[in-house]
Amino acid sequence: MDYKIDFIKNRKKFYIFSLAVTVLGLIMLVVSGLNYGVDFRAGTSMDINVGQAIDRAKADQVFKDAGVEPSVVTIGGNSDRISARFDNILPDATTKKVKDTFVAAFGDKVSQEINTVSPDMAVELRNKALIAIAIASVAICIYVTIRFEWRFAIASIIAILHDAFVVISFFAIFRLEVNLPFMAAVLTTIGYSINDKIVIFDRVRENLRFTKLKTSDDLSHLLNDSIWQTMSRNINTVLTVLVAAVCLLIFGSESIKLFALAKIIGLSSGAYSSICIAGPLYYYFKNKAIGSKKKVPA
């Protein structure tokens, strides 16, 4: 059968591309680390609604008048909401002074929401988030092993860890803020990613019942057939969720935009790895088993 794209034959190209992204992400993580938000780093976040349009220069001036200097300032909503992040924990007197300064500049419609995270809480939240990702990965590995076989499980777990790391690498490279919504996006990425892989591997398992694998070419044809047979279903599923994620990115509030962006990256990576990484990895493990059967003991 002639394929538009032979995913097994071109597997080394996919491996090289994924390895390049992984290495670049690792370099950025070693050199700069992640840009942790207030959730994972002690400090204060302040969301201020001034009730009218405001630009960045005006916001910076008001903070300067209040005697504080945020590490990050973003303007969201209808250009009337300011999100400020401070690397240190602001005392109550300082936060009150900030609000009073904004009230003096914009009137009584100013409202303020403050979130403070202590150093101990930041470390605890970070550790729990990492533990949650680890537990989810192990649980998925066990589930796939029971439902299919260990070769499917290993290929799946490598591919979903690849997807999670692609999201982390993107945020490390572009210095985007990592917070609890980001971790939620990584966890949901793992869930959607394994769904795509199970769809393909379920078709592989069905096709294995009616195929005798004698050579590597037989296995290659079976995997390519299975991938192309499930292609439209996988693409339609991913596109449906991508539309929702893009809408959140465009129309959502400032606090949810990075979550939506992480989802878009994770969904795209999950669709790619399901087709270009998981299948070829299974080919590698299964092909070794086929080769070992051919060996005749002396």
N, C-alpha and C positions, 0 to 999 in steps of 0.2 A: 504493500500500500504506500502511495506517495503522500507525504504529509507537508502541509504548508510550512510547518516548523517541526523538525525532529528534536524533541526536547531531550531525549536520551543521548543522541549523537552530539548535541551542542552543550552537554552538561558542564564541560570544563569552562566554557565561556561564562556560564551562569555562576559557577563557583568562583571564578576570578573576580567578577563584578561584586559579588557578595563579600568576598574576602577584602576587596579594596575598601568598601564601605565600612566593614568591621575594623580594619586596621586604622583607617582615618579616625573613626570614633574612639578607638582605644588611645590613640595618640592625644586627641583632644581631652579625653578623660584624665590621662596621666599629667598632661601639661597644665590644664586649666580646671579640671574637675567639672562638676555640674553646677549650674547657677540655681542653687536652692532658694526657694521662696521662704516666706515667714513660717510656713508649716513645718519645714525641716531645718530652720535656722532661727535662733533666738532673735526676736525683734518685734516690731509693731507694724501692723498694716492699718491704713486709715482710708476709708471710703467716704468721700464728702460729696453730697449733692447740693449744688448752689442755686438750683432753680432757674438758671439762665445760661446761655452759651458762654463758655470761657475758653481761652486758648492757653497753650502751654506757658508762654511767656508771662501771662498774667498770674497763672497758678504759682509759678516759681517765685514771682515777686511777693505774693501773699505769704507763702511759706517763709521767705526771707524776712518779711516784716514780723512774722511770729517768732523768729529766732531759731528756726529749725531748717535742716537741709535733708530732704528725703534722698535715699539712694536710687529710687526708681519712682517716676511720676508718669502716669498715663491718663489720657482724657478719653472717656467713653460715654455711653448712652447717647443722648442727643447733644453731645459736646457740653453737657452740664454736670457730668459726674467725674470726679477726680479720684484716682486710686494712687495712694502714696505708700511706699514701703520704706521702713527705717531699719537699719541694721542693729540698732540698739533699742532697748525697752524704754519707751517714753513714760515718764511719771504722769500722774493724773493732772497735775498743775500745767504741764506742758501741753497735753492734749486739749485741755480746756482753753488755754491761750490760743491754740491753733483755731479752734472753733470760733472763739470770740473775734479773732482777726478776720476770719471769713465772713462772719455775721456783719462786722463793721463795713466790709467791702461789698457785700451782696445782699444784705438784709436778713430778716427773720426767717426766710424760707430755707435757710441753710440747715441741712441735717447731716449727721455724722455717725458712722459706724466704725468701731475700733476692735481690732483683734490682736491680742498680745500672746506670744508664745515664749515660754521660759526655755533656757538651755536644756534642762532635763526633759521637758515635754517634747522639744524638737528632736532630740536623740531617740526618744521612745517612739514617736510617730514614724521616724525614718526606719527604725529597726522593724517595727510591726509591718510597715509597707513591704519591706524586703522579704520578710517571713511569709507574708500573704502571697507574694509572687512565687516564692519557692514551693509553698504548699500546693498552689494551683498547678504548677508545672509537674510536680510529683504525682498528684492525683490524676492528671490527664494521662501521664505515662502509664500508670497502673490500669486506668480504664481502657486505653487502647490496647495494652498487652492482653487483657482479659477478652476483649471483644474480637481482636484480630490475632496478631502474633507479635513476638518481640521485635522482629525486623521493622514492622510497621510502626511500633512504638518508638524505637530509637530514631527512625527517620522523622517522625512527627515531632518529637521533643526537640531535636536539633533545629528543625525548621521553625518551630514557634519561639524558641529562644533567639533564633536569628531575627524574627520579626520584632520581638521585644527590644533587642539590642539596636535594631535599625532606628526605632523611635528614640531610644536613649541617645544614640549617636547624633541624630538630627538636632536634638535639643542641646547636646554638648557643643556641636560645631557652631550653631548659630546663637549660643548663649541665651537660650530661652529659659524662662523660669520653670523650675521643677517644684510642684506642690502636690497636695493630695489629689486634686482632680487629674493631674498628670498620671499618678499611680493608678487611679481608677481607669484611665484610658488604656494603660498598659495591660491591666488585668482583663478588660473587655476585649482588647486586641487578641490576647491569648485565646479567649473563648471563641471569637469569630474565626480566628486562624485555624484552630483545631477542627472547627465545623467544615471548613473547605477541604481540609486534608482527609477527613473521614469520608466525605462524599466521594472523593477520588479513590481512596483505598477500598471503600466498599465495592466500587465497580471493579477494581482490580481483583478483589477476592471472588466476585461473581465470575469474572472471566477466567480465573484460574481453574474453576471447576470444569470448564469445557476445553481446556488447553493443556497439552502435554509440553512441558518445557524441556527441550533437549539441548538447545544451544543458547548462547547469549543473544543472538538475533531474535529468537522466539520470545525471550523475556522483554527485549527492547520493543518489539512490535506490540506485545500485550500491554505494556505500560503506555506507549503512545496512543494506542486505541482507547484505553481507559480514560486517559487525560482528555482526548478530543471528544469522547462521548459525553463527558460531564462538563465540557467547557462552557456551553451556553448557560447551564444552571449556575455554575460558580460565578460567572460574569454578572448574570442578572441579580443574584443574591448580593454580591458586593456593591453593584451600582445602586441598588435600592437603599442600602445603608449609607453609602457615600453621599447620596443626594441629601439625606437627613443631616449628615455631619457637615456638609458644605453649607446648608441653610443655617445651622447653628453657628458656623464660623462667620457668616455674613451678617446674619440678623440677631445673633445672640448677644448677651451682655458681655462686657469686657472680662468678667471673671470666668466665663465659660469658653472663651475663644481659644485659649491654649489647649483646653480639653478637646475641643472639636478638631483642632489642628493635629493633635497627637492621634486622634481617631482616624483622621484621613490618611496620615502616614502609615499607621498600623494596618489599616484595611488594605491599602495599596500593597504594602509589603507582604501581607498575608496571602493575597491573591497571587502575587508573584512567586512566593516561596512554595505554595501548594503545588504549582505547576512546574516550576523550574528547579526547586531544591528537594522537596520531599520525595517526588517520584524518582529522580535520579539517585538519591541516597538509598532508596529501597532497592533500586537496580544494583547498586554496588554490593549491598549485603546479600541479596538473593543470588546474584551472579556468582559470588564466592561459593555458595552452597551447591549451585549447579556444577561448578568446576570441581568441587571436592567429590561429587558423585561419580565423575568420570574417571577418577584415579583408581586404578586397580592395584591392590596390594601385591607386593612381590612374593 
